[in-house]
């Protein structure tokens, strides 16, 4: 753990720790619309049995005590402090991905008929960290329903020994001070759609056969993430080209998609806190129209380059290095928050056109997997500049594409799914 953390052994009861590097931006930019809350949902084959499910949650939270924390405000930085409350299990009746209130836990579990959802603030963890917790709940629930589960998921009534690595700030562990930081990128194209005024965030998702869409990617010799990112850019290009002359003149010509990268696949770490960065594949429409195959080739090579360990180190150096500067550390929190809020739009969101996050293939023990039909991942509501995003997750032979939208238009989703159908991929659209 970093040297600025005190009493950070969750087994000992009361504890606190500093926000990890990725989490520091979120308290400054969160509001009722921009909540930084994501959701993962398991759709079961049968209705949830509430009593055994609550037992499973109580056991799971014992295994992950560092998730039972609240956000607290210091003079120089926010921090996370132990909150001796159980993780709430609530009926799923309110809007998706709503903001967590001050003084509450940063994680909630929602149940509706055969749906189990976990909502989590990005202040607490990323998709990979939350997924491990969610999988543990599902596995323990299947055990409560009589399934045999692997030994590593059996939780006794005795104190569970937690490894410090599970709640470390892994960015700090892999920070290298001598590496030069990344260079700022130019502004990117943003979708032209008007925003909804009320009940702003909506979510639609579609299910496609995993085998079919993987064949489309394999045919072009690329990964599923590269393929879907290419579709995203192709659709953005089509929307740009459909604009009238004056609208085209005003819009930026670079199209970029932010693709989160789970750093645990590059740097060894068992952390359950945030440990992800992103790559930004792009096309530049000043160079002319791109065919889909040209986009695939461009995205493939850009993502190969940007996921190189040395370039990832540059990203970490930029993010961690800035917070370590003495003059920044000495700025009071209310001023830091103003600066972070401005940088979020000027140096962050302005540089990309959309987000595609692929949680990957969810792997579960056989007896647990038999209870589940498919999964859905819903990224945090997009901000007023991005407007739309997409979350991807696979399970069994189903890949789910989830589109979060705060606009009055569904053109982007329609074009995206139409393109997949044109590629002979079957698409089943859901609206809940």
Helices and strands as residue ranges (DSSP letters): G 10-12, E 16-18, G 21-25, H 26-29, E 37-44, H 50-63, G 65-67, E 69-73, E 78-82, E 89-91, E 107-112, E 115-121, H 127-144, G 151-153, G 164-167, H 170-173, E 202-209, H 210-219, H 224-241, H 245-250, E 254-262, G 263-265, E 276-284, G 285-287, H 292-306, H 309-324, H 326-329, H 333-343, I 344-348, G 349-351, E 354-361, H 366-369, E 372-378, E 388-395, E 398-405, H 411-422, E 427-430
